[in-house]
């Protein structure tokens, strides 16, 4: 019985810690509310890319970067404000592109990201894509202009 009583606190602590892991954790990855608007699939030619920033009081700079899949060749496009959106027009050849919204808030840079398929791209290349994610990092990160 003494062994059982000695084990009870360990069991209760384990149950409590397990329960904590099941609780949803709210993380504010994007406190300024960035929405990147990118067509998932388009024909070769020109298209419009856009961002909407909900809390833009502290935003110091915004632009959109486009990088062909499996390439280091990044192109940066300036955005203009139109009807509450930050927009730019881009002309792209056939391929897969990673589109990053670049929103600067002081030294922080928020980079919502999405993939865009342009033209007739083989399905095996499309299957290699990763899911879009949002990054936040200090200005010293791998950010190109």
Secondary structure as GFF3:
##gff-version 3
##sequence-region A 1 145
A	DSSP	alpha_helix	2	22	.	.	.	ID=ss1
A	DSSP	beta_strand	34	37	.	.	.	ID=ss2
A	DSSP	beta_strand	41	42	.	.	.	ID=ss3
A	DSSP	beta_strand	45	53	.	.	.	ID=ss4
A	DSSP	beta_strand	61	68	.	.	.	ID=ss5
A	DSSP	beta_strand	74	78	.	.	.	ID=ss6
A	DSSP	beta_strand	80	82	.	.	.	ID=ss7
A	DSSP	beta_strand	85	92	.	.	.	ID=ss8
A	DSSP	beta_strand	95	105	.	.	.	ID=ss9
A	DSSP	beta_strand	108	118	.	.	.	ID=ss10
A	DSSP	alpha_helix	123	127	.	.	.	ID=ss11
A	DSSP	beta_strand	134	138	.	.	.	ID=ss12
###
